[in-house]
Amino acid sequence: MPVARVAPIMVPIRSLGANHRSRIAKHLLALDDRDRYLRFGYLAKDAQIQRYVDSLDFERDEIFGIYNRRLELIAMAHLANAKDGGYESCAEFGVSVLPFARGRGYGARLFDRAAMHATNDGISLMFIHALSENVAMLTIARNAGASVERDGPESEAHLRLPPATLDSRVTEMLEEQIAQADYRLKVQAKQFWSFLATLQEVRRGVLDAQNRTPP
């Protein structure tokens, strides 16, 4: 008798715009030397990461992110469209996940989200250029059905994407709407807890003043 598979818990993944640039920078700057090396292929310094963030083209490319309840960007992906040089139907994928948020499948979820968007955007080939020692990234690519070619210290993964369908377009639209709603709720919750914290601080100040007042 076949064992029923448990459906994965949905993780809200939203598209990020230029107004998220500072949070993207904070996320990438939080990576340690090893993670920066694997993400960028070299040991990126703070200034190099900041230049990368400043150069992000939100009109050409797609940036996806996962926020936690504290509105920390704990995982993000960059889908860079190669719309110049005759490679209009290709896009490159890169991803990073903060250490405390790993082991939850966020990298794979971001890959799937990016692949769906690429499909709907008319992209037929999605590729990853990674260091061969970046096992996690290459595993995500293989599990998605990509072919991986190793050339010494570096590897290339290629995934052929199917044509867009009505289902893929509707699914992406719904997922984006859910992620946007989830983000708004997190913003409201953070604002509410900040208000309560401020209110409690005022109350403590009043009580302290009363306690210091002589009878």
Secondary structure, 3 states (H helix, E strand, C coil): CCCCCCCCCCCCCEEECHHHHHHHHHHHHCCCHHHHHHHHCCCCCHHHHHHHHHCCCCCCCEEEEEECCCCCEEEEEEEEECCCCCCCCEEEEEEEECHHHCCCCHHHHHHHHHHHHHHHCCCCEEEEEEECCCHHHHHHHHHCCCEEEEECCEEEEEEECCCCCHHHHHHHHHHHHHHHHHHHHHHHHHHHHHHHHHHHHHHHHHHHHHHHCCC
